[in-house]
Amino acid sequence: MATATTWQKSSFSGGGDGANCVELRAQHPGTVKLRESDAPSTELSTTPERLAHLIRHVKTQSRIHPCE
């Protein structure tokens, strides 16, 4: 039997139910799922460690090459 999952929106999504947000959920220990709210049937799987590495990389790059 499948269990219900709770998706968490990014704090940068602006709130509401708009289609411009990234959502995360813990699948089971050691696995994190990601999806975009405008394509909820497409999910990516990763580990917490790899997700943390991606976030650090994005933060570093945004300081080096800020958006205009």
Secondary structure, DSSP 8 states (H G I E B T S, - for coil): -------EE-TTS-STT-S--EEEEEEETTEEEEEETTSTT--EEE-HHHHHHHHHHHHHHHHHS---
